[in-house]
Amino acid sequence: MPYQSDQESLRAYPRLTVNLAKLKSNISSIVRTCADAGIDVAGVVKGFNGLAPALGVYEEAGAAQIASSRLEHLRNVKEAGLAPETLLVRIAMLSEVPAVIRYADMSLESEPVVVEALEEEAARQGVSHGVILMADLGDLREGFWDKDEMVAFAARIEKEMPHIELLGIGTNLGCYGAICPDVPKMEELISIAERIEARIGRPLRYISGGATTSYPLVLNKEMPARINHLRIGEGILNNYDLPNLWGLDTAPLYADVFTLEAEVIEVKNKPTHPVGRIFVDCFGDTPVYEDRGIRRRALLGMGKLDYTLIDKLYPRTEGIELVGDSSDHMIIDVEDCKEDIRVGDVLTFDLAYPSVLYLSQDDYINIQYTDAV
Ligand SMILES: *Cc1c(COP(=O)(O)O)cnc(C)c1O
C-alpha cells in the first residue's frame, strides 16, 4: 500500500474480510448433512458477534434457527425481518427477561425461577415463548443435574405455564468439562426426553444434542435417530477443529470464511535478545528470550487489543514467524521469508475461533464483506 495524499483513512488496516459466499456454502453443507440425519440446525452467530450483514446468509442457507448468546444479535435478526426462529443459547438472565420474550422465539433454560418470569412476561406481552430445558450430563456448565427435578419441572411447565411452550430438552458438552459427546451421552439425553414424554403424554419437538463437537457423530453416521437438533457455530465459521483435532474429512467446508490483513510499519535487522537489564514487559510479565543473533524483523500495526491471542493467528505467507506483541504492535520475524517484506506491505492471516470472536467486536477493525469464491 503506497502513500497516497488523496486518501485519508483512519482505519484501512487491520482489515477483517468476511466471505459471505463461503459462509453460506458452509452453512448449506452442514444443514444438508444434518437434514439427511433428520436434524434441524440452529446457526450460532455469537462467534463473529452476529455481524449484521452476515445474518441473512443463515436464512438463505436453510438454518432452522439463528442462535446467539447475546440478545443484541437476535434483535438484529428480528429488525432485519429474517424468517428463521431466534434462539437464545445462553440461559437467560432474570434482568433481561422482557428482552428475551421480545427478541428470542425460544431459549435454553435451566432455572425454574427464570422460566416462571418468562411465563409472566410472555403473558404480559401476549405471546408464546419456546423453552428447551438443559440437562447437565457431566460437562458441568448449564443444566439440571438432578434429572428427577428436571422431569418434574418439565411436567409443571406443561401443566401450569400456558405461555411457555416446552419444545424439548438439550445438553451442552465439550465446553467447561471438555467432555466428548458420544453415543452413550446422547442415549442418556434421549432417555430423559422419553421420561418427560411419558409424563406429559406427547412427543417433544426437539432433542438438542449439542454444538459443533456433536457434529462428528452425524458425519460418522453414529448419531442416535431421536437426536433431531444441533446448535452449530464454530463448525460453520472456522473449519479447523473438525479436520485437525477430530481427524474428520470435512472436504466441502471452507476454512477461510474470515481473513485478517495487517500492514507492515517497520522492517529492520535487529538483535533477537533484548539489550539491557530485563525487567517486565508491557503486560507485567517477564518472558524468556532466545538469542538467535541478528535477524530481519518487522512490525505490524495491530496488537493484543485487536486479536488478544497471538497464537490463534496463522500467517498465509510462508517463512513468517510471530514473535511477540503489545497492545498495538506485533513483532514478526521475516528472516526466512522468501518474499521481500517492505513497509506498507499487507500480510494476510487465517484465523481460529477466538481471533474471529475478538476481531469482530473491535471498533478499530475495518470489516469488509465479499461474495467472491
Ligand atoms: C456457543 C454455544 C453453542 C455453539 O457452539 P459451537 O462450538 O460454536 O458450535 C451451542 N450451544 C450452546 C449452549 C452454546 O453456548
The ligand as an ORCA input file, in Angstrom:
! r2SCAN-3c Opt
* xyz 0 1
  C     -21.887    -21.413     21.934
  C     -22.907    -22.438     22.082
  C     -23.195    -23.285     21.006
  C     -22.406    -23.269     19.722
  O     -21.122    -23.791     19.980
  P     -20.070    -24.085     18.811
  O     -18.987    -24.808     19.471
  O     -19.635    -22.747     18.297
  O     -20.759    -24.867     17.768
  C     -24.215    -24.199     21.171
  N     -24.906    -24.299     22.335
  C     -24.638    -23.507     23.383
  C     -25.415    -23.673     24.643
  C     -23.637    -22.556     23.301
  O     -23.366    -21.781     24.356
*
